[in-house]
Amino acid sequence: MANPLQQTIEALAKEKGIEPDVVISAIEEAVATASRKYYKTGENLKTRFNMETGQVDLFALKTVVNEVTNPSTEISLDEARNMYRPLYGDDVANSIELGDEMEFPKPTEVLGRIAAQTAKQVIFQKVREAERENVYGEFSQRIGEVVNATVKRFENGDIIVEIGRNEAVVPRKEQSRAESYNPNDRVRAVIKGVNRGAKGPQITLSRTDPALLIKLFEQEVPEIYDGTVMIRGAVREAGDRAKVAVFSRERDVDPVGACVGMKGTRVQSIIRELRGEKIDIVEWSEDPVAFVTNALSPAKVQRVSIVDDRERVMEVVVEDKQLSLAIGKKGQNVRLAAKLTGWRIDIKSEEEKRREVEAQFGALEIPDAPSDDVSSEASEGEMPLAKEEADASDTPVPYTLAGIGEKTVRKLVEAGFATQEAVAGATVEQLSEVPGVGEKTAEKILAAARGETSEGSADL
């Protein structure tokens, strides 16, 4: 049966989460420290915990030498053999050689109350150091892991929580503004870091880090856990909105559908955990244009063009009614899409883009007297046809259209209508999409290309 001290040691080790040997080592060192303070003889004192008696034995070590120069730490060979001979016989006594160390027991009962107090302090310090080292070693290996914690108290806006036997902190900046907690509430958070401090390791948790979102998806979506679906990026504005880019390694597995789940069950459980934070799940693509198009979900994009590949700038054009959705509340949607894709995104409505193109072409025109015939009939935003003739380039156009200015024909060619037959085969809607060409002008162009006479047309 274990002695009372040994039982206490095992209980203490279990409570602090450390090995019993660490506690025993601390006790031995504590008694040795107290003994040196008490005896002050300069002897080489050594302690050893006796597992049978539950006591700490104290010894003075002496080295066997030919000639003694320091009686406190040395003993002659003859004296050592003579000391052992009556106790253990000639064989044991003669086995002692130069350089051996002999142990001489010393009483510990005389150490007194002050020595015992010193021993207690040393034990406490050693056990606390071992406990702190264990905590640091454990949690520094768990950074990025999601843990369950219990809210304990609040300090200057920070939340102090308990993870098992250990305390951790959720700093104010790592808290979602959509959340509030009370003592004893359960909270899931990601381990952000562990710092060594004077009061022991400080474990920092986060509720805003994208790693929390990724880990929650791993827990909820089996396809992510087994590696079929991969998360290629995640960004958050905690409490409001998040975007997650996913990619499937198998063609027959829809990555977005897998994350959403049947009737949205999988993503809804994550939204509940994040207290209603909206989550956009988009498909990742190697093609930056396709990726940006997906990332701007739920807005529908008309067209995307790369403005500067080096600086990673894109221009996105959306329908007028989709503009506010694409930009999002206070620019949140486009801001998150930019962070997710790594591209700077410039969003414009179709109307904005049309006005911009018209302004660019207008700046290139040479001012001339307006033609009352045509400009009076042109709808708002159309380019007067008579004005264009004065600005015609020296380069000949591939075809001419009766009543249509050369510059307008040049724009048609640039827009892909390389022949008169191509123009004749187009619709008014298609021609209206050419920059600077309105609906009425498109009707005149189409009539000229087909050899018809358009009402109000003029031979310019």
Residue pairs with C-beta under 8 A, 6 or more apart in sequence:
2 10
3 52
3 53
3 54
4 54
5 54
5 55
6 51
6 54
9 20
9 23
9 24
9 27
10 20
12 23
12 127
13 19
13 20
13 22
13 23
16 127
16 130
16 131
17 131
17 134
17 135
17 165
18 127
18 130
18 131
18 134
22 126
22 127
22 130
23 123
23 127
24 49
25 126
26 122
26 123
26 126
26 127
26 130
27 49
27 56
27 119
27 123
28 47
28 48
28 49
28 56
29 47
29 122
29 126
30 118
30 119
30 120
30 121
30 122
30 123
30 126
31 47
31 56
31 58
31 108
31 111
31 119
32 45
32 46
32 47
32 58
33 118
33 119
33 122
34 111
34 115
34 116
34 118
34 119
34 122
35 45
35 47
35 58
35 106
35 108
35 111
35 115
36 45
37 114
37 115
37 118
38 110
38 111
38 112
38 115
39 45
39 106
41 60
41 72
42 70
42 72
42 73
43 60
43 61
43 72
43 73
44 60
44 61
44 62
44 72
44 73
45 58
45 59
45 60
45 61
45 106
46 58
46 59
46 60
46 61
46 103
47 56
47 57
47 58
47 59
48 56
48 57
48 59
49 55
49 56
49 57
50 56
50 57
55 108
56 108
57 105
57 108
58 105
58 106
58 107
58 108
59 103
59 104
59 105
59 106
60 72
60 103
60 104
60 106
61 73
61 101
61 102
61 103
61 104
62 73
62 74
62 75
62 101
62 102
62 104
63 73
63 74
63 75
63 99
63 100
63 101
63 102
64 74
64 75
64 76
64 77
64 80
64 96
64 97
64 98
64 99
64 100
64 101
64 102
65 74
65 75
65 76
65 77
65 98
66 76
66 77
66 98
67 76
68 74
68 75
68 76
75 102
77 96
77 97
77 98
80 96
80 100
80 102
81 93
81 94
81 96
82 93
84 92
84 93
84 96
85 93
96 102
111 119
128 200
131 200
132 200
132 201
135 166
135 200
135 201
135 203
136 194
136 196
136 201
139 166
139 191
139 194
139 201
139 203
140 194
142 191
143 191
143 192
143 193
143 194
144 190
144 191
144 211
144 215
145 190
145 191
145 215
146 188
146 189
146 190
146 191
146 212
146 215
146 216
146 219
147 163
147 188
147 189
147 190
147 191
147 205
148 163
148 186
148 187
148 188
149 161
149 162
149 163
149 168
149 186
149 187
149 188
149 189
149 205
150 161
150 162
150 184
150 185
150 186
150 187
151 159
151 160
151 161
151 181
151 182
151 183
151 184
151 185
151 186
151 187
152 160
152 161
152 162
152 167
152 183
153 160
153 183
154 160
155 169
156 172
157 172
158 169
158 170
158 171
158 172
159 169
159 170
159 175
159 181
159 187
160 167
160 168
160 169
161 167
161 168
161 169
161 170
161 187
161 189
161 205
162 168
163 203
166 203
167 203
168 191
168 202
168 203
168 204
168 205
169 202
169 203
169 204
169 205
170 187
170 189
170 204
170 205
170 206
170 207
171 204
173 208
174 189
174 192
174 204
174 205
174 206
174 207
174 208
174 209
175 207
175 208
175 238
176 207
176 208
176 238
176 239
176 274
176 275
176 277
177 238
177 239
178 238
178 239
178 240
178 274
178 275
178 276
178 277
179 207
179 239
179 275
181 187
187 207
188 212
188 216
188 273
189 205
189 206
189 207
189 212
190 205
190 206
190 207
190 209
190 211
190 212
190 215
191 203
191 204
191 205
192 204
192 205
192 206
192 209
192 211
193 203
193 204
194 201
194 202
194 203
194 204
195 201
195 202
195 204
206 212
207 238
208 236
208 238
209 236
210 234
210 235
210 236
210 242
213 234
213 236
213 242
213 244
213 270
213 274
213 279
214 231
214 234
214 244
216 270
216 273
216 274
217 224
217 231
217 244
217 259
217 270
218 224
218 225
218 231
219 225
220 261
220 266
220 267
220 269
220 270
221 229
221 258
221 259
221 261
221 266
223 229
223 248
223 253
223 255
223 258
223 259
224 230
224 231
224 246
224 258
224 259
227 249
228 248
228 249
228 250
228 253
228 258
229 246
229 247
229 248
229 249
229 253
229 255
229 258
229 259
230 246
230 247
230 248
230 249
230 255
231 244
231 245
231 246
232 245
232 246
232 247
232 284
233 244
233 245
233 284
233 340
234 242
234 243
234 244
234 245
234 340
235 242
235 243
235 336
235 339
235 340
236 242
236 277
236 336
237 332
237 335
237 336
238 274
238 277
239 274
239 275
239 277
240 277
240 278
240 329
240 332
241 277
241 278
241 279
241 280
241 328
241 332
241 333
241 336
242 274
242 277
242 278
242 279
242 280
242 336
243 279
243 280
243 281
243 282
243 295
243 336
243 337
243 340
244 259
244 279
244 280
244 281
244 282
245 282
245 283
245 284
245 291
245 294
245 295
245 340
246 255
246 256
246 258
246 259
246 281
246 282
246 283
246 284
247 255
247 283
247 284
248 254
248 255
248 258
255 283
255 284
256 281
256 282
256 283
258 266
259 266
259 267
259 281
260 266
260 267
260 281
261 267
261 268
267 279
267 281
270 279
271 277
271 278
271 279
280 297
280 298
280 336
282 294
282 295
282 297
282 340
283 294
284 291
284 294
285 291
285 294
288 306
288 314
288 341
288 343
289 304
289 306
289 314
291 341
292 301
292 304
292 314
292 316
292 337
292 341
292 343
292 345
293 301
293 304
293 316
295 336
295 337
295 340
295 341
296 316
296 318
296 326
296 333
296 334
296 337
296 345
296 347
298 325
299 318
299 322
299 325
299 326
299 333
300 318
300 319
300 322
301 316
301 317
301 318
301 322
301 326
302 317
302 318
302 319
302 350
303 316
303 317
304 314
304 315
304 316
304 317
305 314
305 315
306 313
306 314
307 313
307 314
307 315
307 346
311 344
312 342
312 343
312 344
313 343
313 344
313 346
314 343
314 344
314 345
314 346
315 346
315 348
316 326
316 345
316 346
316 347
316 348
317 347
317 348
317 349
317 350
317 353
318 326
318 347
318 348
318 349
318 350
319 349
319 350
320 349
320 350
320 351
322 349
323 347
323 348
323 349
325 333
326 333
326 334
326 347
327 333
327 334
327 347
328 334
328 335
328 336
334 345
334 347
337 345
338 344
338 345
348 356
354 381
354 435
355 381
357 435
357 436
358 381
358 383
358 435
358 436
361 383
361 411
361 435
361 436
362 383
364 391
365 387
365 388
365 391
366 390
366 391
368 386
368 387
368 390
368 391
370 384
370 386
370 387
371 384
371 385
371 386
371 387
371 458
371 460
373 386
373 458
374 384
374 385
374 386
374 458
374 460
375 384
375 386
375 387
377 440
377 456
378 384
378 385
378 438
378 440
378 441
379 438
379 439
379 440
380 438
381 438
382 436
382 437
382 438
382 439
382 440
382 441
383 408
383 436
383 437
383 438
383 441
385 403
385 404
385 405
385 408
385 441
385 444
385 458
385 460
386 405
386 458
386 460
387 405
388 405
388 406
388 407
388 408
389 405
389 406
389 407
389 460
391 407
392 405
392 406
392 407
392 410
393 406
393 407
393 410
397 406
397 409
397 410
397 413
398 413
398 418
398 419
399 409
399 419
399 420
400 406
400 409
401 409
401 420
401 423
401 445
401 448
401 449
402 448
402 459
403 444
403 448
403 454
403 457
403 458
403 459
403 460
404 444
404 445
404 448
404 460
405 460
408 436
408 437
408 441
408 445
411 434
411 435
411 436
411 437
412 423
412 431
412 434
412 437
412 445
415 433
415 434
415 435
416 422
417 423
417 426
417 431
417 434
420 449
423 431
423 445
423 446
423 449
424 446
424 449
424 450
426 446
427 446
428 439
428 442
428 443
428 446
429 442
431 437
431 442
431 445
431 446
432 438
432 439
432 442
434 442
437 445
440 456
443 454
444 454
444 456
444 457
446 452
446 454
447 453
447 454
447 457
448 454
448 457
